[in-house]
Amino acid sequence: MRILMVEDDQALAEVLVRGLQKAGDVVDWVSRGQQAWTALHTSTEHFDLLVLDLGLPDGDGLSLLRKLRNEGNTMPTLILTARDALEDRVSGLDAGADDYLVKPFELAELQARLRALGRRQRGKSSEEWRLGPLRLDPGQLRAWLSDADLQLNRREFMLLRALAERSGQVITRSRLEEQLYGWGEEVESNTLEVHIHHLRKKLGKDAIRTVRGVGYRLELAE
C-alpha cells in the first residue's frame, strides 16, 4: 500500500516510515497540513491510506480531514495523536476518520490497524487472501503458488500484490512504480522490468502479460 503520513514529529515519523517500509508499504511523509493537501491534489501518485496527526504546525488535522470529506475524498484515514480524551476520539471519528490510535503505541498495532483498513478497502475479511492458485499473506510478505513458497523479496511481493489486487486488468508502468517507490527514491529505467522478470520465473512466463505501451496484467490459470 502507498501511505501518506502527516506527522510533525520528525523522530517519530522516521521510525514509522522505516517500520512500515520494512513491512512492505511505500510511505511518503509530510509534516504540515498544507503539504498534505498539496500532495493529495497535485501529486501524480495515488495514495491508499492517510495517517494523520491532529496537532500540526499550520493547523488542526481535523480541519484537513473535514475538508477532504466535504469534497468527497473517501480515502481510509487513521488518526494518530496524543489526544486521548473521549470527546477527542468522538470528534475524530465524526469528522470522518476510519480509525483512531493514541500515542504512545506499538508499531505492530499501527501496522495491524493499517492492514485492517486496507482489507476493508478491498472488501476482504481476512489478512491472508487467495487468487486462484495464488495465496498472499501481507503480514508476513509471503506468497505461495499451489502451496509452493515463492520466496519473494520485499519489492517482488509489493509488485505481485499490486498486480493481484487488480488481476486481469492492465496496470500502467507508472502506477506500479508508485507502489514500489516513495518520494526521493531513485528508480532506474529498467528496475520494474527486472522485478517482472523475476516474478515470471517464479509464477510462470505467461502469468504476467506485457501490454506494450501501457503496462502489465496478471493472468493466472485456475
N, C-alpha and C positions, 0 to 999 in steps of 0.2 A: 504494500500500500504506500501511496505517497501522502505524507502528512505535513501540514503547515502548522508549525509550533509558534505561538505568540507568547513569549516569556521574557521579562526584563532582567531576570537574574541570570547573568551570563554563566556563572559557575554551574548552576543547576541545569541550565539549558545544554551546556556542553556534555554533562553527564548523561542527560536524557537522550540527546542526539546519538551519542556513541552507543548507548544501550539499545535503542530502537533500531539503529542501523545494523547492529550485530544480530538482531532478531529478524532481519530481512526486510526492513522497511526503508524507504527513502524519506528523509526528513529535511525540510527547509525551515530555517529558524529566522524569525524577526523579533525585535524587542519592543516595537511600538504598534499601536492600533492602526495608525495611518499606513504604515508599511504593509500590514496585513491586508488592509483594504485595497491598496495598490496592487499587491501580489494577486489578489483574488479577481481583480477587474482588468488588469492589463497584462498579466503574465500569460504566456502561451501554455504553461503547464496546467495539467488537471490535477487537483488535489482530491483525495478520497476522504480525508478526515481533517478536522481542525481541533487542535489542542490550544485552549485559550485561558490565559491568566486574566484575572479581573483588575488588579491594581497595576495599571500601565502608566508610564511617564506622561503620556499625552491624553489620558482619559480612562474611563472605566470600560473594561472589556464587555460589560453587559450592553453598553450603548452600541458597540460594534456588532454584537450578536443580534440585537433587535433590528438594526439597520439591514443586516443580511437577511433575516427572516422576513422583514417587511417587503423586500424586493423579490421574495420568492426563492431565495437560496436555501435549500434543504440539506446541505452538506452535514453529515453527522458531526456533532461537536461535543467535546468533553471539556468541561471547565476544570481548571487546575488552579487552586487558590488556597490561601491561608485562612480565608473567611469560613469559619466553621459553625456559625450560628444557624439555627433552624431557618430563620427568616431569609438568610443569605442563600441557603440551598434552595428554598422555595422560589425565591426571586430568580435564581439562575435557571431553574427548570421551567418556570413560567415564561422566561424570556426566550425559550426555545432550545436550551441545552438538552442533549440526549443523555448526558451523564455528568456527575459532579464528584470530583475527588479532592479531598482536603489534604493540604501539606501539613506535616511531613507524610510521606507514603513510601512504599517499597516499589522499586522499578517493576518487579514481577506483577504487582497488582495493576499498575498502569498498562503494562503490556496486555494483560488478560482483558481488561476493560476495552482497550482499543480493538483487540481481536473480536470481542463480542459485538462491538459496533460495526466492524467490518462484516461479520456474519449476518447481522441484521440487515445491513445494506444489500447484501447479496441474496437475502432470503434463505439463508442456511441456518439450521438449528443446532449444528454441532461444529466443533473445531475441525475435525477431520472430514474431508468430503471426497466424493468419487465422481469420476467422469469416465464411464465405460470401464476399461481395464485399469485406468489410472486412479491412484489414490494419493491424496496430498494431506500432509499434516503441517500447517503453517507454524504451529507452536514449536515444532522440532526442526523445521526447514528440511523435511524429508519427503520423498515421493517414491511410490512403488508402481511398477507396471506388471500386472498379473502377479502380484505379491513378490516380485523381484525388486530389491532395493536398488534405486537408480544411482545412488552415491553422487548426489549433486553438490556442487559448491554453492555458496550463498547467492551469487548473481545468476547462476543457472536455475536455481529454484525460483528466484524472483521472476525471471523471464518465463519459465514454464507456468507459474501461477497466473501471470498476466495473460498469457495465451489461453490457458484453460478457462479463465473466467469469462472469456468471450469465444469459446470453442465454436468453430465453424464460421466465424466472422473474420474478415480481414482487418488486421490492426496495423496502423501505419508505423513506419520505422521511428518517426519522432515520438509517437505515443509510447512505444516500447522503451525507447531510451529514457523517457520521463520516469518509467517505473524502475529504472536501474540506477539512475544517477541524479544526485541533488545539485543545487546551485554550486558553482565553483569547482565541480569535479570535472576533470578533463576527459573527454570522450574521443578516443581515436577513431578515425573514419571507418575502420573495419572491425571494431570491437564487437558490435552487435552480430555481425556475420560469424565471428569466431564462436560466440556463445551458441548461436543457432546450429552451427556445425557440430558442436559437442553434444547438444541435445539430440540431434538427429542420430548420432552414433549410439545413443542410449535408448531412444524411443523407436528407432527405425527410420530409414531415409525418407519415407513418404509421409511421416507423421506431421511434418511441418512443411506446408506448401509456400513457395515464394510467388507472390503476385507482383510481377515486375512493374516497377514504377510506383507501387502503392505500399506494400508491406508483406506481412506474413499471416498465415492462417493455420491453426491447429486442426488436424483431421485424424482422429484416432479410430481405428477399426474396432468395432464392438467385440 
